[in-house]
Amino acid sequence: MAELRASRARLVAAADADRRCIERDLHEGVQQHLVSLAVNLQLASQRAEADPAGAKAHLEEVGHDVQRALDETARLAQRIYPPLLDAGGLRAALRAAAASAGVPARVEVATGSGYPHEVAGTVYFSCLDALGSAGSGARATVTVRDEDGELAFEVIRRCDDDTLVTDVSFERIRDRVEALGGRLTVDSASGATRVSGSLPLSR
């Protein structure tokens, strides 16, 4: 019982940390892009007649600010709950997540569809956490499959420099998986880490 309470406390703490991180990224990322956008729009408006070339340059900068704000917003939305998970399924969502993490990854998803949201979401976020933040030379394989009434996943991450993966919170992944009655196994060796888990599709 004490271990269960500790696991739940870690999940709550992790969720709070995620919210704080997202708030910081909104303030330091999206909000700053929007402030820059507002300033450049005002400058372009002031120069429109007297300095058309300068106004054009500012409008080009506005376009860059808009794109940066859109990219940052999409990244934050994916961290909260990826829209692709509902629209395109696990395969599309995990491929997008691997690309966003900057990890060259082969994603193999051999599953059906219509999984409970909490199961699909847990597999997605567990794989995302297992990918970690990519370093130079990192690469990964992500596999998801139906397996005897369970949804199983595996992330194998390798580094060319033979260092152990240290930027992944395995305890956080384990808490998330076990909260839904699943199992998690982590095997680490020099240059490679394998994270394997499975979650029951019915409880």
C-alpha positions in Angstrom: 0.0 0.0 0.0 2.9 2.4 0.8 4.5 1.7 -2.5 1.2 2.4 -4.3 0.8 5.7 -2.5 4.3 6.6 -3.4 3.7 5.8 -7.1 0.6 7.9 -7.1 2.4 10.7 -5.4 5.1 10.6 -8.1 2.5 10.7 -10.9 0.9 13.8 -9.3 4.3 15.4 -8.9 5.3 14.6 -12.5 2.0 16.1 -13.8 2.6 19.2 -11.8 6.1 19.5 -13.1 4.8 19.0 -16.7 2.3 21.8 -16.2 5.0 24.1 -14.8 7.3 23.3 -17.8 4.5 24.0 -20.3 3.7 27.3 -18.5 7.3 28.3 -18.8 7.5 27.4 -22.4 4.3 29.3 -23.1 5.7 32.4 -21.4 9.3 32.2 -22.8 8.4 30.8 -26.2 4.9 31.5 -27.7 4.3 34.6 -25.7 7.7 36.1 -26.7 7.0 35.3 -30.4 3.6 37.1 -30.1 5.2 40.1 -28.5 7.7 40.3 -31.3 4.9 39.9 -33.8 3.0 42.8 -32.3 6.1 45.1 -32.3 6.9 44.3 -35.9 3.4 44.8 -37.0 3.4 48.3 -35.4 6.7 49.2 -37.0 5.5 48.0 -40.4 2.4 50.1 -40.1 4.4 53.2 -39.2 6.8 52.7 -42.1 4.2 51.7 -44.7 4.1 55.1 -46.5 7.4 56.7 -45.6 9.6 53.6 -46.0 8.0 50.8 -48.1 11.2 48.8 -48.2 11.6 48.9 -44.4 7.9 48.0 -44.0 8.4 45.0 -46.3 11.3 43.8 -44.2 9.3 44.0 -41.0 6.4 42.1 -42.6 8.9 39.4 -43.6 10.0 39.2 -40.0 6.3 39.1 -38.9 5.9 36.0 -41.1 8.9 34.3 -39.4 7.4 35.2 -36.0 4.1 33.7 -37.0 5.7 30.5 -38.1 7.8 30.2 -35.0 4.7 30.7 -32.8 2.8 28.1 -34.8 5.6 25.6 -34.5 5.9 26.2 -30.7 2.2 26.0 -30.2 2.0 22.7 -32.1 4.9 21.3 -30.0 3.2 22.3 -26.8 -0.1 20.8 -27.9 1.6 17.5 -28.7 3.0 17.4 -25.2 -0.4 18.0 -23.6 -2.2 15.5 -25.8 -1.2 14.8 -29.4 -4.1 15.5 -31.9 -2.6 12.9 -34.2 -3.3 10.2 -31.7 -7.0 10.5 -32.4 -6.8 11.6 -36.0 -4.1 9.3 -37.3 -3.6 6.7 -34.6 -0.4 5.6 -32.8 1.7 5.1 -35.9 1.3 8.7 -37.0 1.6 10.2 -33.5 4.7 8.2 -32.7 6.4 9.1 -35.9 5.7 12.8 -35.3 6.9 12.5 -31.7 10.2 10.9 -32.8 10.7 13.6 -35.4 10.0 16.3 -32.7 12.5 14.6 -30.3 15.1 14.8 -33.0 15.8 11.1 -32.8 16.2 9.2 -36.1 13.8 6.3 -35.4 12.2 3.4 -37.2 8.5 3.2 -36.0 6.7 -0.1 -36.5 3.1 -0.1 -35.3 1.2 -3.4 -36.1 -2.0 -2.8 -34.3 -5.7 -2.3 -34.9 -7.5 0.8 -33.8 -10.1 1.9 -31.3 -8.0 1.5 -28.1 -9.2 3.1 -24.9 -7.8 6.7 -24.8 -5.9 6.0 -21.5 -4.2 3.0 -22.9 -3.2 4.6 -26.2 -2.1 7.8 -24.4 0.0 5.8 -21.9 1.8 3.9 -24.7 2.4 7.2 -26.6 3.8 9.1 -23.6 5.8 6.1 -22.4 7.4 5.8 -25.8 8.0 9.6 -25.9 9.7 9.5 -22.5 11.8 6.5 -23.5 13.1 8.4 -26.6 14.3 11.1 -24.2 16.1 14.2 -25.6 18.3 13.1 -28.4 22.0 13.6 -28.3 24.5 13.4 -31.1 24.5 9.9 -32.6 21.3 8.7 -30.9 18.9 6.5 -32.9 15.9 4.4 -31.9 13.5 1.7 -32.9 9.9 1.9 -31.7 7.6 -1.1 -31.9 3.9 -1.4 -30.9 1.8 -4.5 -31.4 -1.3 -6.3 -30.2 -0.3 -9.3 -28.0 -2.8 -11.6 -26.4 -5.3 -9.0 -25.2 -2.6 -6.5 -24.4 -1.0 -3.5 -26.2 2.7 -4.1 -26.1 5.4 -1.5 -26.9 9.2 -1.5 -27.1 11.7 1.3 -27.5 15.3 0.5 -28.2 17.6 3.5 -28.2 21.2 3.4 -29.2 24.1 5.8 -28.9 27.2 5.7 -31.1 29.5 6.7 -28.3 28.6 3.7 -26.1 27.3 5.8 -23.2 24.3 4.8 -21.1 21.1 6.7 -21.7 20.7 9.0 -18.7 18.0 11.5 -19.8 15.1 9.2 -19.4 12.9 8.9 -16.3 12.3 5.2 -16.2 10.5 5.5 -12.8 8.1 7.9 -14.4 7.3 5.5 -17.2 6.9 2.6 -14.8 4.5 4.6 -12.6 2.4 5.5 -15.7 2.3 1.9 -17.0 1.6 0.2 -13.7 -1.2 2.7 -12.9 -3.2 0.9 -15.6 -2.2 -2.6 -14.5 0.6 -2.9 -17.0 4.2 -4.2 -16.8 7.5 -2.5 -17.7 11.0 -3.9 -18.2 14.1 -1.8 -18.7 17.5 -3.3 -19.8 20.5 -1.0 -20.2 23.9 -1.8 -21.4 26.7 0.3 -22.8 25.4 2.2 -25.8 21.8 0.8 -25.8 18.7 0.9 -23.7 15.6 -1.3 -24.2 12.3 -0.3 -22.7 9.5 -2.9 -23.0 6.0 -2.6 -21.6 2.5 -4.0 -22.0 -0.9 -2.8 -20.9 -4.1 -4.8 -20.7 -6.8 -3.8 -23.1 -9.6 -4.7 -20.7 -9.6 -4.5 -16.9 
